Amino acid sequence: MKALSTKRISYIVQTFVPAMVACLASATAILLHFPVWAMFIGWIGFFTKGMNTQAAIENMTCLWLGLILGYLASLAIYSLVPTQGLMVALPSVVIVVATLVISLRGLPILNNLLCYFLGLVAWFAAHLDPKISSLGILAGSVSLGILAGLIAHMFTAKITPYIVNNS
């Protein structure tokens, strides 16, 4: 039987380890009553910029801020719709929020536009009532995803050389 090449072993490890972390993270999300899809929004957020603990914290903060902006935007839309109608309220709030988010790209830190927009998308995709508890559920979900992405990346980086060198 032909031995597996180092490259093939590395590929298998770098596939299987993140898949197992995703499995465990999705089970954890279910146990915590978090939406699994929102956990994967966090996982995506981890990989948007840098792949280390500092970047994970910054990405998570940008995701949380995106969620908060989504929450505040939904409150603004709900308050404006009765007097302005949806066709005025929604675009008006979107221009304000989009201008704010896009302007944040100039910050020295917390300038991850993708994570801000992932947070906004997560908020509006969830279709939750605009309550602080809803914000907490989504923040917990995306945080679990960021943590899972970090664990998958770090564990894969640590274990791959060990397995490759000992095979």
C-alpha positions as CSV (number, residue, x, y, z in Angstrom):
1,M,0.0,0.0,0.0
2,K,1.3,3.4,-1.0
3,A,2.0,5.8,1.9
4,L,0.1,9.1,1.9
5,S,2.2,12.1,0.8
6,T,2.9,14.9,3.3
7,K,0.8,17.2,1.2
8,R,-2.1,14.8,1.2
9,I,-1.9,14.2,5.0
10,S,-1.8,18.0,5.6
11,Y,-4.8,18.5,3.4
12,I,-6.8,15.8,5.3
13,V,-5.9,17.3,8.6
14,Q,-6.7,20.8,7.5
15,T,-10.1,19.6,6.3
16,F,-11.1,17.2,9.1
17,V,-10.1,19.4,12.1
18,P,-12.2,22.5,11.1
19,A,-15.1,20.2,10.2
20,M,-15.0,18.6,13.6
21,V,-14.8,22.1,15.2
22,A,-17.8,23.1,13.1
23,C,-19.7,20.0,14.3
24,L,-19.0,20.8,17.9
25,A,-19.8,24.5,17.5
26,S,-23.1,23.8,15.9
27,A,-24.0,21.3,18.7
28,T,-23.0,24.0,21.2
29,A,-25.2,26.5,19.5
30,I,-28.2,24.2,19.6
31,L,-27.6,23.5,23.3
32,L,-27.4,27.3,24.0
33,H,-30.5,27.9,21.9
34,F,-28.5,30.0,19.5
35,P,-29.3,30.1,15.8
36,V,-26.7,27.9,14.1
37,W,-26.7,30.0,11.0
38,A,-25.7,33.1,13.1
39,M,-22.9,31.1,14.6
40,F,-21.6,30.5,11.1
41,I,-21.9,34.3,10.4
42,G,-19.4,34.6,13.3
43,W,-17.2,31.9,11.8
44,I,-17.1,33.8,8.5
45,G,-16.3,37.0,10.4
46,F,-13.2,35.4,11.9
47,F,-11.8,34.7,8.5
48,T,-12.4,38.2,7.1
49,K,-9.3,39.9,8.5
50,G,-6.3,38.4,10.3
51,M,-6.3,35.0,11.8
52,N,-5.1,35.5,15.4
53,T,-6.6,36.3,18.8
54,Q,-6.2,40.1,18.4
55,A,-7.9,40.1,15.0
56,A,-10.6,37.8,16.4
57,I,-11.4,40.3,19.1
58,E,-11.5,43.2,16.7
59,N,-13.7,41.2,14.2
60,M,-16.0,40.2,17.0
61,T,-16.3,43.8,18.2
62,C,-17.1,45.0,14.6
63,L,-19.7,42.2,14.4
64,W,-21.3,43.2,17.7
65,L,-21.3,46.9,16.6
66,G,-23.0,45.8,13.3
67,L,-25.7,44.0,15.4
68,I,-26.2,47.0,17.6
69,L,-26.5,49.3,14.5
70,G,-29.0,46.8,13.1
71,Y,-31.0,46.9,16.3
72,L,-30.9,50.7,16.4
73,A,-31.8,50.9,12.7
74,S,-34.8,48.6,13.3
75,L,-36.0,50.8,16.1
76,A,-35.7,53.9,13.9
77,I,-37.5,52.2,11.0
78,Y,-40.4,51.1,13.3
79,S,-40.7,54.6,14.8
80,L,-40.7,56.3,11.4
81,V,-43.0,53.9,9.4
82,P,-46.3,55.1,11.0
83,T,-45.7,58.7,9.9
84,Q,-43.4,58.4,6.9
85,G,-44.3,55.0,5.4
86,L,-41.8,52.2,4.7
87,M,-40.7,53.7,1.3
88,V,-39.3,56.7,3.1
89,A,-38.4,55.3,6.5
90,L,-36.3,52.3,5.3
91,P,-34.1,54.2,2.7
92,S,-33.7,57.1,5.1
93,V,-32.4,54.8,7.9
94,V,-30.2,52.8,5.4
95,I,-28.4,55.9,4.1
96,V,-27.6,57.0,7.6
97,V,-26.4,53.6,8.8
98,A,-24.5,52.8,5.6
99,T,-22.8,56.2,5.7
100,L,-21.8,55.6,9.3
101,V,-20.5,52.1,8.7
102,I,-18.6,52.9,5.5
103,S,-17.0,55.9,7.3
104,L,-15.6,53.5,10.0
105,R,-13.2,52.1,7.4
106,G,-10.9,55.0,8.3
107,L,-10.4,54.0,11.9
108,P,-7.0,52.6,12.9
109,I,-8.7,49.6,14.5
110,L,-12.3,48.3,14.3
111,N,-12.3,49.1,10.6
112,N,-13.6,45.8,9.4
113,L,-16.4,46.7,7.0
114,L,-17.3,43.1,6.3
115,C,-17.9,42.4,9.9
116,Y,-20.0,45.5,10.4
117,F,-22.1,44.4,7.4
118,L,-22.2,40.8,8.6
119,G,-23.6,42.1,11.9
120,L,-26.3,44.2,10.1
121,V,-27.2,41.2,7.9
122,A,-27.4,38.9,10.9
123,W,-29.7,41.3,12.7
124,F,-32.1,41.8,9.8
125,A,-32.0,38.1,8.6
126,A,-33.0,36.9,12.1
127,H,-36.3,38.7,12.0
128,L,-36.3,39.0,15.8
129,D,-38.2,41.6,17.8
130,P,-36.0,44.6,18.5
131,K,-35.3,43.7,22.1
132,I,-32.0,43.6,24.1
133,S,-32.5,39.9,24.6
134,S,-32.6,39.4,20.8
135,L,-29.4,41.3,20.6
136,G,-27.8,39.1,23.2
137,I,-28.8,35.9,21.4
138,L,-27.3,37.0,18.2
139,A,-24.1,38.4,19.9
140,G,-23.7,35.1,21.7
141,S,-24.2,33.2,18.4
142,V,-21.6,35.2,16.4
143,S,-19.2,35.1,19.3
144,L,-19.4,31.4,19.4
145,G,-18.7,31.4,15.6
146,I,-15.6,33.7,16.0
147,L,-14.3,31.4,18.8
148,A,-14.9,28.3,16.7
149,G,-13.1,29.8,13.8
150,L,-10.2,30.8,16.0
151,I,-10.0,27.3,17.6
152,A,-10.2,25.6,14.2
153,H,-7.4,27.8,12.8
154,M,-5.1,27.6,15.8
155,F,-5.6,23.9,16.4
156,T,-5.1,23.1,12.7
157,A,-1.9,25.1,12.7
158,K,-0.6,23.3,15.8
159,I,-1.6,19.8,14.9
160,T,-0.7,19.7,11.2
161,P,3.1,19.8,11.6
162,Y,3.0,17.2,14.4
163,I,0.9,14.8,12.3
164,V,2.9,15.4,9.1
165,N,6.3,14.9,10.9
166,N,5.1,11.8,12.7
167,S,3.6,10.0,9.7
